[in-house]
Amino acid sequence: MKEGPDISLLGSLIGDPARANILTALMSGKALTASELALEAGVTLQTTSAHLKKLENANLLRHRKQGRHRYFALADEEVGSVLEAMMGLAANRGLLRTRTGPKDEALRKARVCYNHLAGDLGVYLYDRLIDRECLIERDEEIVLTPIGEEFVAKFGIDLAAATKSKRPLCKSCLDWSSRRTHLAGWLGTALLEQIYHKGWASREEGSRVVRFTSSGEQKLRGCFDA
């Protein structure tokens, strides 16, 4: 009998089309009800409930009850990172959905990946932080440098709050559309929240798209002007 992690079980859980649709819908980082997820999955509410139970039992989802409703979300950022990497592998192998639409380009440019910025602008942000030595890649780790601490403070982020979090400060996440790294972890979330707070961008309703204003994109890029 083989021992160790059961990737076949994980694959079967994620590989079911309805469950894949449920997990993809939750990549937005927003908690959804079973009824909302049934619409995303394209199956009945009863079938959705069975899928949700399986995903919860595998610790891929979590839920919380508020009033009469239960709201479901991905269990943690690690699940989101794995899904993003799998989407990248699928795209790289030409395993694409047949449905395409006008949002595809917008998704490639900027989108939310669970709780941080992904897409071309997410990769741009990470690359500039590396170029300016705000971040350094050390073995498998990403480290915030003193230069980075100064940049983050000027950006309006209080790093002291990170000490209260159990999440890693910086974490790499493979971007599915560009197949390059964007920034996850506590800092990745804080940067996206601050981008929203500054009014540079906003979430597009009902989508993972992060829509930057023309001036907001210029200001983001301007952060790294010499």
GROMACS elastic network, one bead per residue, 0.5 to 0.9 nm:
[ bonds ]
;  ai    aj funct       b0    kb
    3     6     6  0.81347   500
    5     8     6  0.88166   500
    6     9     6  0.55749   500
    6    10     6  0.67026   500
    6    11     6  0.88089   500
    7    11     6  0.59048   500
    7    12     6  0.84625   500
    8    12     6  0.61077   500
    8    13     6  0.86072   500
    9    12     6  0.51226   500
    9    13     6  0.62198   500
    9    14     6  0.86965   500
   10    13     6  0.51771   500
   10    14     6  0.62504   500
   10    15     6  0.82590   500
   10    58     6  0.81030   500
   11    14     6  0.52671   500
   11    15     6  0.55358   500
   11    16     6  0.85618   500
   12    16     6  0.63720   500
   13    16     6  0.61253   500
   13    19     6  0.69851   500
   13    20     6  0.81536   500
   13    51     6  0.87286   500
   13    54     6  0.76317   500
   13    55     6  0.69843   500
   13    58     6  0.84709   500
   14    17     6  0.79112   500
   14    18     6  0.89832   500
   14    19     6  0.60870   500
   14    20     6  0.53956   500
   14    23     6  0.77801   500
   14    55     6  0.85679   500
   14    83     6  0.87528   500
   15    18     6  0.85784   500
   15    19     6  0.72078   500
   15    20     6  0.61326   500
   16    19     6  0.52994   500
   16    20     6  0.59116   500
   16    21     6  0.86010   500
   17    21     6  0.61996   500
   17    22     6  0.86814   500
   17    41     6  0.77353   500
   18    21     6  0.51318   500
   18    22     6  0.63332   500
   18    23     6  0.87796   500
   18    38     6  0.86300   500
   18    40     6  0.81985   500
   18    42     6  0.69277   500
   18    43     6  0.71272   500
   18    48     6  0.79702   500
   18    51     6  0.79117   500
   19    23     6  0.61506   500
   19    24     6  0.84651   500
   19    41     6  0.69217   500
   19    48     6  0.82376   500
   19    51     6  0.63169   500
   19    52     6  0.79277   500
   19    55     6  0.80529   500
   20    23     6  0.51720   500
   20    24     6  0.60200   500
   20    25     6  0.85187   500
   20    41     6  0.79221   500
   21    24     6  0.50733   500
   21    25     6  0.60728   500
   21    26     6  0.86707   500
   21    37     6  0.82830   500
   21    40     6  0.61672   500
   21    41     6  0.50689   500
   21    42     6  0.83629   500
   22    25     6  0.52127   500
   22    26     6  0.64465   500
   22    27     6  0.89375   500
   22    37     6  0.58591   500
   22    38     6  0.78960   500
   22    40     6  0.63214   500
   22    41     6  0.56438   500
   22    48     6  0.86515   500
   22    51     6  0.87619   500
   22    52     6  0.84764   500
   23    26     6  0.51462   500
   23    27     6  0.64675   500
   23    60     6  0.87606   500
   23    61     6  0.85239   500
   23    73     6  0.85735   500
   23    74     6  0.73246   500
   23    80     6  0.86750   500
   23    83     6  0.80145   500
   24    27     6  0.51230   500
   24    28     6  0.78056   500
   24    40     6  0.89503   500
   24    80     6  0.89723   500
   24    83     6  0.77369   500
   25    28     6  0.63359   500
   25    29     6  0.85597   500
   25    30     6  0.85101   500
   25    32     6  0.85983   500
   25    37     6  0.74812   500
   25    40     6  0.67715   500
   25    41     6  0.86227   500
   25   207     6  0.86635   500
   25   208     6  0.85501   500
   26    29     6  0.56537   500
   26    30     6  0.61691   500
   26    31     6  0.68112   500
   26    32     6  0.73978   500
   26    37     6  0.86775   500
   26    72     6  0.80510   500
   26    73     6  0.59171   500
   26    74     6  0.62186   500
   26    80     6  0.86366   500
   26   114     6  0.73439   500
   27    30     6  0.76350   500
   27    73     6  0.84975   500
   27    74     6  0.74078   500
   27    80     6  0.62642   500
   27    83     6  0.80964   500
   27    84     6  0.83764   500
   27   112     6  0.76554   500
   27   113     6  0.58920   500
   27   115     6  0.82512   500
   27   208     6  0.76961   500
   28    31     6  0.85117   500
   28   111     6  0.84530   500
   28   112     6  0.58802   500
   28   113     6  0.61917   500
   28   114     6  0.50108   500
   28   115     6  0.72505   500
   28   207     6  0.73967   500
   28   208     6  0.52538   500
   28   209     6  0.88103   500
   29    73     6  0.69608   500
   29    74     6  0.74005   500
   29    80     6  0.87221   500
   29   112     6  0.76769   500
   29   113     6  0.73081   500
   29   115     6  0.55373   500
   29   116     6  0.89163   500
   29   208     6  0.87773   500
   30    72     6  0.84920   500
   30    73     6  0.67157   500
   30    74     6  0.88999   500
   30   114     6  0.79187   500
   30   115     6  0.88179   500
   31    63     6  0.82239   500
   31    71     6  0.54227   500
   31    72     6  0.50655   500
   31    74     6  0.81145   500
   32    35     6  0.80996   500
   32    36     6  0.60190   500
   32    37     6  0.64937   500
   32    70     6  0.81688   500
   32    71     6  0.50777   500
   32    72     6  0.52519   500
   32    73     6  0.67593   500
   33    36     6  0.51878   500
   33    37     6  0.62248   500
   33    38     6  0.85826   500
   33    69     6  0.69574   500
   33    70     6  0.59243   500
   33    72     6  0.60372   500
   34    38     6  0.60081   500
   34    39     6  0.87559   500
   34    45     6  0.68431   500
   34    48     6  0.67465   500
   34    49     6  0.67107   500
   34    52     6  0.79868   500
   34    69     6  0.87129   500
   34    70     6  0.73966   500
   34    71     6  0.72837   500
   34    72     6  0.73651   500
   35    38     6  0.50391   500
   35    39     6  0.66136   500
   35    40     6  0.88929   500
   35    44     6  0.86829   500
   35    45     6  0.61138   500
   35    48     6  0.81610   500
   36    39     6  0.53542   500
   36    40     6  0.65659   500
   36    41     6  0.88066   500
   37    41     6  0.59689   500
   37    42     6  0.83684   500
   37    43     6  0.89478   500
   37    45     6  0.83817   500
   37    48     6  0.72260   500
   37    72     6  0.87595   500
   38    41     6  0.50204   500
   38    42     6  0.58677   500
   38    43     6  0.55596   500
   38    44     6  0.60078   500
   38    45     6  0.54654   500
   38    46     6  0.86926   500
   38    47     6  0.80920   500
   38    48     6  0.55466   500
   38    49     6  0.84548   500
   39    42     6  0.51488   500
   39    43     6  0.69212   500
   39    44     6  0.80898   500
   39    45     6  0.84773   500
   40    43     6  0.81863   500
   41    44     6  0.84948   500
   41    48     6  0.75023   500
   42    48     6  0.89510   500
   43    46     6  0.82982   500
   43    47     6  0.63280   500
   43    48     6  0.64945   500
   44    47     6  0.52332   500
   44    48     6  0.61376   500
   44    49     6  0.86733   500
   45    49     6  0.61485   500
   45    50     6  0.87553   500
   46    49     6  0.52006   500
   46    50     6  0.65913   500
   46    51     6  0.89038   500
   47    50     6  0.51853   500
   47    51     6  0.63801   500
   47    52     6  0.87301   500
   48    51     6  0.50004   500
   48    52     6  0.60924   500
   48    53     6  0.85890   500
   49    52     6  0.50672   500
   49    53     6  0.62038   500
   49    54     6  0.87826   500
   50    53     6  0.51935   500
   50    54     6  0.64881   500
   50    55     6  0.88398   500
   51    54     6  0.52523   500
   51    55     6  0.63163   500
   51    56     6  0.86536   500
   52    55     6  0.50893   500
   52    56     6  0.60264   500
   52    57     6  0.84887   500
   52    61     6  0.76535   500
   52    72     6  0.84149   500
   53    56     6  0.51222   500
   53    57     6  0.60639   500
   53    58     6  0.86613   500
   53    61     6  0.88777   500
   54    57     6  0.51314   500
   54    58     6  0.63927   500
   54    59     6  0.88042   500
   54    60     6  0.88764   500
   55    58     6  0.52032   500
   55    59     6  0.64048   500
   55    60     6  0.53473   500
   55    61     6  0.57533   500
   55    62     6  0.86336   500
   56    60     6  0.57140   500
   56    62     6  0.60539   500
   56    63     6  0.82017   500
   56    75     6  0.83072   500
   57    60     6  0.76536   500
   57    61     6  0.81598   500
   58    61     6  0.77554   500
   59    62     6  0.70450   500
   59    74     6  0.87972   500
   59    75     6  0.63712   500
   60    73     6  0.88055   500
   60    74     6  0.60828   500
   60    75     6  0.51503   500
   60    76     6  0.78430   500
   60    79     6  0.64942   500
   61    72     6  0.67231   500
   61    73     6  0.56922   500
   61    76     6  0.79587   500
   61    79     6  0.86252   500
   62    71     6  0.84228   500
   62    72     6  0.58296   500
   62    73     6  0.56106   500
   62    74     6  0.61401   500
   62    76     6  0.84820   500
   63    70     6  0.63692   500
   63    71     6  0.53517   500
   63    73     6  0.62209   500
   63    74     6  0.85711   500
   63    75     6  0.83922   500
   64    69     6  0.85137   500
   64    70     6  0.56165   500
   64    71     6  0.54922   500
   64    72     6  0.68290   500
   64    73     6  0.87200   500
   65    68     6  0.72226   500
   65    69     6  0.57957   500
   65    71     6  0.62897   500
   66    69     6  0.54890   500
   66    70     6  0.62113   500
   66    71     6  0.75463   500
   67    70     6  0.80255   500
   72    75     6  0.88645   500
   73    76     6  0.83457   500
   74    77     6  0.75950   500
   74    79     6  0.66645   500
   74    80     6  0.70156   500
   74   114     6  0.81510   500
   75    78     6  0.81297   500
   75    79     6  0.66676   500
   75    80     6  0.85120   500
   76    79     6  0.57189   500
   76    80     6  0.69038   500
   76   114     6  0.87770   500
   77    81     6  0.61555   500
   77    82     6  0.86738   500
   77   114     6  0.68848   500
   77   115     6  0.78268   500
   77   167     6  0.87657   500
   77   184     6  0.82778   500
   77   185     6  0.77448   500
   78    81     6  0.50935   500
   78    82     6  0.62893   500
   78    83     6  0.87014   500
   79    82     6  0.52192   500
   79    83     6  0.62860   500
   79    84     6  0.86674   500
   80    83     6  0.51637   500
   80    84     6  0.61432   500
   80    85     6  0.86227   500
   80   113     6  0.70631   500
   80   114     6  0.58137   500
   80   115     6  0.88052   500
   81    84     6  0.50781   500
   81    85     6  0.61635   500
   81    86     6  0.86153   500
   81   113     6  0.79775   500
   81   114     6  0.81658   500
   81   172     6  0.86833   500
   81   173     6  0.58354   500
   81   174     6  0.73371   500
   81   175     6  0.89896   500
   81   184     6  0.84361   500
   82    85     6  0.50982   500
   82    86     6  0.61745   500
   82    87     6  0.86202   500
   82   173     6  0.85587   500
   82   174     6  0.87566   500
   83    86     6  0.50358   500
   83    87     6  0.61584   500
   83    88     6  0.86202   500
   84    87     6  0.50722   500
   84    88     6  0.63051   500
   84    89     6  0.87820   500
   84   113     6  0.73938   500
   84   173     6  0.76432   500
   84   174     6  0.66960   500
   84   175     6  0.65232   500
   84   176     6  0.57452   500
   85    89     6  0.62979   500
   85    90     6  0.86740   500
   85   173     6  0.75338   500
   85   174     6  0.55019   500
   85   175     6  0.68475   500
   85   176     6  0.60123   500
   85   179     6  0.83416   500
   86    89     6  0.50016   500
   86    90     6  0.61366   500
   86    91     6  0.85422   500
   86   176     6  0.75639   500
   87    90     6  0.50703   500
   87    91     6  0.61174   500
   87    92     6  0.85047   500
   87   175     6  0.85212   500
   87   176     6  0.53328   500
   87   177     6  0.81116   500
   88    91     6  0.51073   500
   88    92     6  0.60137   500
   88    93     6  0.85851   500
   88   174     6  0.73929   500
   88   175     6  0.65277   500
   88   177     6  0.61805   500
   88   178     6  0.78721   500
   88   179     6  0.60065   500
   89    92     6  0.50363   500
   89    93     6  0.61934   500
   89    94     6  0.86321   500
   89    95     6  0.83908   500
   89   176     6  0.71683   500
   89   179     6  0.82728   500
   90    93     6  0.52244   500
   90    94     6  0.62229   500
   90    96     6  0.67279   500
   90   176     6  0.83555   500
   91    94     6  0.51039   500
   91    95     6  0.56460   500
   91    96     6  0.60102   500
   91   176     6  0.69707   500
   91   177     6  0.71728   500
   91   179     6  0.89522   500
   92    95     6  0.75397   500
   92   176     6  0.82856   500
   92   177     6  0.85507   500
   92   179     6  0.79548   500
   93    96     6  0.84228   500
   96    99     6  0.85903   500
   97   100     6  0.74019   500
  100   103     6  0.80263   500
  100   104     6  0.66640   500
  101   104     6  0.58087   500
  101   105     6  0.84896   500
  102   105     6  0.66183   500
  102   106     6  0.75567   500
  103   106     6  0.50165   500
  103   107     6  0.60060   500
  103   108     6  0.86171   500
  103   207     6  0.87075   500
  103   209     6  0.77013   500
  104   107     6  0.50887   500
  104   108     6  0.63242   500
  104   109     6  0.87522   500
  105   108     6  0.51154   500
  105   109     6  0.62949   500
  105   110     6  0.89176   500
  106   109     6  0.50885   500
  106   110     6  0.63284   500
  106   111     6  0.76696   500
  106   119     6  0.88135   500
  106   209     6  0.62777   500
  106   210     6  0.79178   500
  106   211     6  0.76745   500
  107   110     6  0.55455   500
  107   111     6  0.53781   500
  107   112     6  0.87523   500
  107   118     6  0.87514   500
  107   119     6  0.67509   500
  107   120     6  0.89557   500
  107   177     6  0.85405   500
  107   207     6  0.88043   500
  107   208     6  0.70593   500
  107   209     6  0.52647   500
  107   210     6  0.77093   500
  108   111     6  0.71786   500
  108   118     6  0.82546   500
  108   120     6  0.61812   500
  108   121     6  0.88031   500
  108   176     6  0.88628   500
  108   177     6  0.59208   500
  108   178     6  0.78711   500
  108   209     6  0.85947   500
  109   118     6  0.80863   500
  109   121     6  0.60546   500
  109   122     6  0.82985   500
  109   177     6  0.89094   500
  109   209     6  0.83756   500
  109   210     6  0.83759   500
  109   211     6  0.88397   500
  110   117     6  0.68713   500
  110   118     6  0.57399   500
  110   120     6  0.60026   500
  110   121     6  0.56026   500
  110   122     6  0.66564   500
  110   208     6  0.85574   500
  110   209     6  0.60942   500
  110   210     6  0.52289   500
  110   211     6  0.69382   500
  110   212     6  0.79527   500
  111   116     6  0.84046   500
  111   117     6  0.60345   500
  111   118     6  0.52332   500
  111   119     6  0.57880   500
  111   120     6  0.88366   500
  111   121     6  0.86425   500
  111   122     6  0.81391   500
  111   203     6  0.81487   500
  111   207     6  0.85544   500
  111   208     6  0.52222   500
  111   211     6  0.78791   500
  112   115     6  0.61471   500
  112   116     6  0.55669   500
  112   118     6  0.57013   500
  112   119     6  0.81629   500
  112   192     6  0.86225   500
  112   203     6  0.80863   500
  112   208     6  0.53602   500
  112   209     6  0.65145   500
  112   210     6  0.63507   500
  113   116     6  0.53679   500
  113   117     6  0.60951   500
  113   118     6  0.57021   500
  113   119     6  0.86736   500
  113   175     6  0.87485   500
  113   184     6  0.85488   500
  113   208     6  0.76328   500
  114   117     6  0.85780   500
  114   208     6  0.88923   500
  115   184     6  0.78920   500
  115   185     6  0.87317   500
  115   188     6  0.77763   500
  115   189     6  0.55007   500
  115   192     6  0.78864   500
  115   193     6  0.88499   500
  116   122     6  0.82859   500
  116   182     6  0.87586   500
  116   183     6  0.72810   500
  116   184     6  0.58564   500
  116   185     6  0.79225   500
  116   186     6  0.88168   500
  116   187     6  0.86482   500
  116   188     6  0.51833   500
  116   190     6  0.79624   500
  116   191     6  0.77200   500
  116   192     6  0.57935   500
  116   193     6  0.82893   500
  117   121     6  0.75902   500
  117   123     6  0.84565   500
  117   125     6  0.87869   500
  117   182     6  0.74793   500
  117   183     6  0.73844   500
  117   184     6  0.78402   500
  117   188     6  0.69409   500
  117   189     6  0.75372   500
  117   191     6  0.81195   500
  117   192     6  0.58953   500
  117   210     6  0.80285   500
  118   121     6  0.67578   500
  118   123     6  0.66479   500
  118   173     6  0.87449   500
  118   175     6  0.64346   500
  118   176     6  0.87520   500
  118   177     6  0.89118   500
  118   181     6  0.88823   500
  118   182     6  0.61534   500
  118   183     6  0.79006   500
  118   184     6  0.88887   500
  118   210     6  0.89085   500
  119   122     6  0.51416   500
  119   123     6  0.62562   500
  119   124     6  0.85395   500
  119   175     6  0.65534   500
  119   176     6  0.79789   500
  119   177     6  0.65337   500
  119   178     6  0.70523   500
  119   182     6  0.79439   500
  120   123     6  0.51968   500
  120   124     6  0.60568   500
  120   125     6  0.86406   500
  120   175     6  0.86884   500
  120   177     6  0.80420   500
  120   178     6  0.69894   500
  120   182     6  0.89232   500
  121   125     6  0.60430   500
  121   126     6  0.85851   500
  121   182     6  0.88729   500
  121   217     6  0.85812   500
  122   125     6  0.51530   500
  122   126     6  0.63663   500
  122   127     6  0.86809   500
  122   175     6  0.84745   500
  122   181     6  0.84044   500
  122   182     6  0.54288   500
  122   183     6  0.71487   500
  123   126     6  0.51427   500
  123   127     6  0.60823   500
  123   128     6  0.85936   500
  123   175     6  0.75754   500
  123   178     6  0.79933   500
  123   180     6  0.68165   500
  123   181     6  0.60261   500
  123   183     6  0.76702   500
  124   127     6  0.51410   500
  124   128     6  0.61410   500
  124   129     6  0.85924   500
  124   182     6  0.79755   500
  124   221     6  0.85984   500
  125   128     6  0.53197   500
  125   129     6  0.62496   500
  125   130     6  0.87380   500
  125   182     6  0.75267   500
  125   183     6  0.80225   500
  125   220     6  0.81798   500
  125   221     6  0.81820   500
  126   129     6  0.51564   500
  126   130     6  0.63103   500
  126   131     6  0.86571   500
  126   135     6  0.83624   500
  126   181     6  0.72177   500
  126   182     6  0.54262   500
  126   183     6  0.58388   500
  127   130     6  0.51086   500
  127   131     6  0.60615   500
  127   132     6  0.85997   500
  127   181     6  0.82789   500
  127   182     6  0.80206   500
  128   132     6  0.59862   500
  128   133     6  0.83500   500
  128   134     6  0.83644   500
  128   221     6  0.89306   500
  128   224     6  0.68627   500
  129   132     6  0.53096   500
  129   133     6  0.61581   500
  129   135     6  0.56110   500
  129   136     6  0.84426   500
  129   148     6  0.75860   500
  129   224     6  0.83566   500
  130   133     6  0.50139   500
  130   134     6  0.59130   500
  130   136     6  0.59668   500
  130   137     6  0.79570   500
  131   134     6  0.76173   500
  131   135     6  0.81357   500
  131   136     6  0.88624   500
  132   135     6  0.76985   500
  132   147     6  0.81894   500
  132   148     6  0.83120   500
  132   224     6  0.77945   500
  133   136     6  0.61777   500
  133   144     6  0.86040   500
  133   145     6  0.70527   500
  133   147     6  0.67469   500
  133   148     6  0.69704   500
  134   143     6  0.84555   500
  134   144     6  0.60533   500
  134   145     6  0.54008   500
  134   146     6  0.72934   500
  134   147     6  0.51778   500
  134   149     6  0.73196   500
  134   150     6  0.84742   500
  134   151     6  0.72340   500
  134   152     6  0.87403   500
  135   142     6  0.65251   500
  135   143     6  0.55162   500
  135   145     6  0.57460   500
  135   147     6  0.82879   500
  135   148     6  0.62003   500
  135   170     6  0.88802   500
  136   141     6  0.83628   500
  136   142     6  0.57754   500
  136   143     6  0.53381   500
  136   144     6  0.67313   500
  136   145     6  0.70878   500
  137   140     6  0.71234   500
  137   141     6  0.58883   500
  137   143     6  0.64222   500
  138   141     6  0.51163   500
  138   142     6  0.60694   500
  138   143     6  0.70254   500
  139   142     6  0.81818   500
  140   172     6  0.89426   500
  141   170     6  0.80130   500
  141   171     6  0.73190   500
  141   172     6  0.81337   500
  142   169     6  0.86894   500
  142   170     6  0.57897   500
  142   171     6  0.62684   500
  142   172     6  0.71799   500
  143   169     6  0.83241   500
  143   170     6  0.67640   500
  143   171     6  0.89103   500
  144   147     6  0.79859   500
  144   148     6  0.55561   500
  144   149     6  0.66783   500
  144   169     6  0.81802   500
  144   170     6  0.73877   500
  145   149     6  0.62288   500
  145   150     6  0.86964   500
  146   150     6  0.63338   500
  146   151     6  0.86635   500
  147   150     6  0.52152   500
  147   151     6  0.63320   500
  147   152     6  0.87237   500
  148   152     6  0.60305   500
  148   153     6  0.84999   500
  149   152     6  0.51271   500
  149   153     6  0.61637   500
  149   154     6  0.86707   500
  149   159     6  0.78024   500
  150   153     6  0.51993   500
  150   154     6  0.63081   500
  150   155     6  0.86408   500
  151   154     6  0.51734   500
  151   155     6  0.61630   500
  151   156     6  0.88577   500
  151   223     6  0.89971   500
  152   156     6  0.65443   500
  152   157     6  0.56180   500
  152   158     6  0.78001   500
  152   159     6  0.77737   500
  152   187     6  0.88324   500
  152   191     6  0.82821   500
  153   156     6  0.52279   500
  153   157     6  0.52441   500
  153   158     6  0.63509   500
  153   159     6  0.74722   500
  154   157     6  0.74143   500
  155   191     6  0.81344   500
  155   194     6  0.76677   500
  155   223     6  0.86712   500
  156   191     6  0.89491   500
  156   194     6  0.71006   500
  157   160     6  0.88903   500
  157   161     6  0.87610   500
  157   187     6  0.87504   500
  157   190     6  0.68699   500
  157   191     6  0.75314   500
  157   194     6  0.72892   500
  158   161     6  0.59632   500
  158   162     6  0.78247   500
  158   190     6  0.89758   500
  159   162     6  0.53310   500
  159   163     6  0.75014   500
  159   187     6  0.84760   500
  160   163     6  0.57078   500
  160   164     6  0.77202   500
  161   164     6  0.56154   500
  161   165     6  0.72268   500
  162   165     6  0.52867   500
  162   166     6  0.82456   500
  162   167     6  0.81707   500
  162   168     6  0.86502   500
  162   169     6  0.68112   500
  162   186     6  0.67772   500
  162   187     6  0.80018   500
  163   166     6  0.77873   500
  163   169     6  0.87628   500
  165   168     6  0.79587   500
  165   169     6  0.85423   500
  165   186     6  0.77298   500
  166   169     6  0.88142   500
  166   186     6  0.89448   500
  167   170     6  0.86235   500
  167   185     6  0.63846   500
  167   186     6  0.60316   500
  168   171     6  0.65309   500
  168   184     6  0.88384   500
  168   185     6  0.54233   500
  168   186     6  0.61405   500
  168   187     6  0.84498   500
  169   184     6  0.84418   500
  169   185     6  0.53692   500
  169   187     6  0.55668   500
  169   188     6  0.82133   500
  170   183     6  0.68582   500
  170   184     6  0.61415   500
  170   186     6  0.63132   500
  170   187     6  0.58244   500
  170   188     6  0.69678   500
  171   182     6  0.86535   500
  171   183     6  0.60329   500
  171   186     6  0.81180   500
  171   187     6  0.84184   500
  171   188     6  0.79390   500
  172   181     6  0.60578   500
  172   182     6  0.60692   500
  172   183     6  0.51954   500
  172   184     6  0.56133   500
  172   185     6  0.76600   500
  173   180     6  0.82200   500
  173   181     6  0.55093   500
  173   182     6  0.54410   500
  173   183     6  0.61004   500
  173   184     6  0.59224   500
  173   185     6  0.88731   500
  174   178     6  0.84472   500
  174   179     6  0.59968   500
  174   180     6  0.55403   500
  174   182     6  0.64020   500
  174   183     6  0.87919   500
  175   178     6  0.56942   500
  175   180     6  0.53093   500
  175   181     6  0.56804   500
  175   182     6  0.61891   500
  176   179     6  0.51709   500
  176   180     6  0.76772   500
  177   180     6  0.81869   500
  178   181     6  0.83225   500
  182   188     6  0.84638   500
  183   187     6  0.77314   500
  183   188     6  0.51634   500
  183   189     6  0.85998   500
  184   187     6  0.68559   500
  184   189     6  0.67062   500
  185   188     6  0.52806   500
  185   189     6  0.65120   500
  185   190     6  0.87626   500
  186   189     6  0.53299   500
  186   190     6  0.62083   500
  186   191     6  0.87346   500
  187   191     6  0.60386   500
  187   192     6  0.86006   500
  188   191     6  0.53095   500
  188   192     6  0.64461   500
  188   193     6  0.87548   500
  189   192     6  0.52881   500
  189   193     6  0.61880   500
  189   194     6  0.86233   500
  190   193     6  0.51020   500
  190   194     6  0.61116   500
  190   195     6  0.85941   500
  191   194     6  0.51297   500
  191   195     6  0.61950   500
  191   196     6  0.87621   500
  192   196     6  0.63694   500
  192   197     6  0.86042   500
  193   196     6  0.51383   500
  193   197     6  0.61472   500
  193   198     6  0.86926   500
  194   198     6  0.60457   500
  194   199     6  0.85534   500
  194   200     6  0.89748   500
  195   198     6  0.52304   500
  195   199     6  0.64806   500
  195   200     6  0.56280   500
  195   201     6  0.63237   500
  195   202     6  0.83439   500
  195   216     6  0.83776   500
  195   220     6  0.82933   500
  196   199     6  0.51534   500
  196   200     6  0.60737   500
  196   201     6  0.54251   500
  196   202     6  0.57938   500
  196   203     6  0.83979   500
  197   200     6  0.77070   500
  197   201     6  0.85343   500
  198   201     6  0.79620   500
  198   216     6  0.84026   500
  199   202     6  0.72168   500
  199   212     6  0.87051   500
  199   213     6  0.83405   500
  199   216     6  0.71492   500
  200   211     6  0.86018   500
  200   212     6  0.57842   500
  200   213     6  0.59047   500
  200   214     6  0.83413   500
  200   215     6  0.70956   500
  200   217     6  0.67441   500
  200   218     6  0.89656   500
  200   219     6  0.76179   500
  200   220     6  0.78296   500
  201   210     6  0.64274   500
  201   211     6  0.53233   500
  201   213     6  0.58620   500
  201   216     6  0.63306   500
  201   217     6  0.79851   500
  202   209     6  0.85354   500
  202   210     6  0.56240   500
  202   211     6  0.54290   500
  202   212     6  0.65996   500
  202   213     6  0.84622   500
  203   206     6  0.85999   500
  203   207     6  0.75018   500
  203   208     6  0.70351   500
  203   209     6  0.60528   500
  203   211     6  0.61090   500
  203   212     6  0.88377   500
  204   207     6  0.55783   500
  204   208     6  0.68692   500
  204   209     6  0.54546   500
  204   210     6  0.60441   500
  204   211     6  0.63495   500
  205   208     6  0.81286   500
  205   209     6  0.82828   500
  206   209     6  0.86667   500
  207   210     6  0.83701   500
  212   215     6  0.80066   500
  212   216     6  0.57297   500
  212   217     6  0.57921   500
  213   217     6  0.61782   500
  213   218     6  0.85323   500
  214   217     6  0.53852   500
  214   218     6  0.63656   500
  214   219     6  0.87409   500
  215   219     6  0.60969   500
  215   220     6  0.86165   500
  216   219     6  0.50596   500
  216   220     6  0.61869   500
  216   221     6  0.86569   500
  217   220     6  0.50609   500
  217   221     6  0.62447   500
  217   222     6  0.83607   500
  218   221     6  0.51777   500
  218   222     6  0.58428   500
  218   223     6  0.87169   500
  219   223     6  0.63218   500
  220   223     6  0.54637   500
  220   224     6  0.77733   500
  221   224     6  0.58929   500
  221   225     6  0.70836   500
  222   225     6  0.50446   500
  222   226     6  0.86665   500
  223   226     6  0.87216   500
